[in-house]
C-alpha cells in the first residue's frame, strides 16, 4: 500500500544501546525537496490542465541521504549513485513506453520537466494517516540503526512537474511506501534492501503517467 498526499559501518553494540533514544529524536518533518510544503494541501495544484504538454524531460533523481557528503562512506556514495541511476533510467523507460508523452532532453514549448527525490523516513505506527514521520539517514549510523533494525523505515518519494521553459510548478506529489518495509540483510544498507520500495515508486509513477 501507498499513501499519496500530496536520492557507515556498524559501530560496536554498546554504542547502539546508548543511542537507543537518539533514533526517536524529533527532527524537521520535511526533506527540503519542496521549497514550500504548504502547497501539498492545495487542491488546486492537481487541477492544472496538462493536456497541452506532449514531451517530458527527466531530471536525474535526487537522493536525499541526510548524511553530509564529508561523512559518507564509499559504499554509501555508491548506493546513492545506484539508486539515482536506477530510478532515472526506469522513469525514462516508462515515458518511452507511454502513449501520452515523448521523452526529450530539450526545453521547448509544450514540454514538461519531471524532478524527483527519494529519502528515508522513520514511520510511527500509531499514526493512522501515515503522514507523521521523521526524516532519517539513508544509511546506518548511531542515530538510524535502531529504526532500521525495528523495521520502522520506509522510502519517501517526492516529485514535481514543471513547465520546462518558465519553471512554473504544475503538479506535485509525495507518497510513502507503507507496505514496503526496509529489512536489512547485512550489516549495512544495500541496494537490494531498497529495491522493492524503489519499484513501488516506479509503479506509482506508472499509474500517474497513465492518468
N, C-alpha and C positions, 0 to 999 in steps of 0.2 A: 504494500500500500504506500501511497504517497499523498501528502497533503500539500496542494499548491496554493499559495497565497500570493498570493501575490502574483590556481591551482596548488637518532643518538644510540648510542649504545645503551645497554642496560646498566643501571647503577646498582650497587650492592643492595641486598634486600633490606638491610636496616634503614637505608635512606628512604626506601619506598614506604616503610612503616611510619617513619617520621613525617612523611609528606602526605599521609592519608587524607588530611583535611584540605590540602592545597588544591587538589583537583576539583574541589567543590567551591573554590573561591569565586565570588561573583565578579564577572568581568563585563566589559561593554557587550551588549547583546548582539550588535551587528558586526558584520565582517569588514565593512567600509567599502564594499564594491560599489554600492549606490551612493551618490553624493547626498541624496535626501531620501530618508526612509519613510517619510510621512506619505509619499505618493503611493505606497503599497496598498493603502486603504482607499485610494481614489478610484472609484468605479469607472470614471470617465476615461481613464487611460486605456482600458480594454475595449472601448468602443471606437477607437481610431480606425478609420477606413484604410485598409491596406491593399485594396483591390488594384490600385494603380501601379503597385510595385511588382516588377517581374523578375528582378535579379537580386541576389544576396551575396555580400562579401562576408566571409567568416574570419573573424579575428582570432589569433591564437588564444586558446583558453588560458585564463589566468588561474594559477594555483595559489591560493592564499594559505600559506603554511603556518602562520603565526609564530614562526621561528625566524629570527633575524638571520640574514644571509651569512653574517660572520660566525654564527653559531651552528649553521647547518653542516652536517657531515657529508662526505662524498656520496654515501648511499642515499641520503635524503635528497640531495640535489638531483641524483639520478632518478629517484622516484618521482619527483615533481616534473621532471622533463618527460618521463614516460607517460604520466597522467595527461599532461598538456598535449603531447603529440597524439596520444590515443584518442582523446575526445575531439581534438581539432580535426583529425583525419576522418573520424566517424561522422561528425557533423557535416563535413563536406560531401561525404558519400551519400548521406541522406538527402541532401539538396540535389545532388546529381541524379538521384533516383526519383525525385519529385516531379510531378506533372504541373505544379503550380509555379515553380521558380527555377531559375538557372543560376548556376554558380559562376561568380565572376570575381576578379581582383581589381576592377576598375570602378572608381567612383563616378557615377553618372546619374542622369535623370531616371526616375523610377527604379532606383537601386537602394536596397536596404543594407545595413551593416549589422551583423549579429555579433555581439560581445557577450562573453560569459565568464563565470568564475566558479570554482569549486573549492570548498573548505570543509573542515571537520568541526562538528559541534557535539557537545555533551547534552543529551536529552534528559528530561526529568519526567518520569513515568506517571506522576500524579497530575500531569498537565494533559487534560483530555483533548485540547485543541492542537497539541504538538507545536505550539508557537512560542513556548517558553524554553529557550535553550541557551547554552553558554558556549561561545567560540572556544575552541581548544586546539592545541598544536596538532598538525597533521604529521605525527611522528611521536616517538616515545621520549619522554623526559620525566623529570621528577614530578612535574605537575600533571601530565596527561596519563601516566602509566596506569593508575588505578581505574580511571574511566574506561580505558581500553580493556583492561582485564575484567571489569564488570560488564563489558559488552554494552556500555551506555553511549557509544559513539556512533554517529550517523554522518553521512555526507549531505552537505547543503549545496544545492545548485542555484545560482543566480544568473539572470541573463537580461539583456535588453535589446530591442530592435530600434535602430536609429535610421533616420534619413541620411544616406551616405554623403550627401552634399552639404546640408546645413547642420547636421549633427543633432537635429531635434529628436528627442526620445519619443517613440511612438507606442511602444509596448514594453512592459516589464514583467518579470516572472521570478518567483522564488519558491522553491519546493525542497522539502526534506524527505530523504528516503527512509520512511518509517520502518518498513519491514525488513530492510536490508542491513541488519546489524553487522558491524565490523568485528570479525573474530580473528585474533592473532594466531598464526600457525607457528611462528618462531619468536625469537627474542627481539624482533624489530618489525616495524610496519613495512609491508612489501606490497607490490602492485597486485599480486594475486589476492591479497586480503581485501582489496578495494574494488576488484573488477566487477563483482555482482552489483555493487552500488553504482559504479560508473555506467554499467549497462542499463541500470534503471533510469539514469539521467538521459541516456540516449533514447530509451523508449518514450519518455516524456516529451523529448524534442520531436520525435517522430509523430506523436499524437498532435502536438501543437502545430506541426507543419501541415498536417492534413486538414486542419480546420479552416 
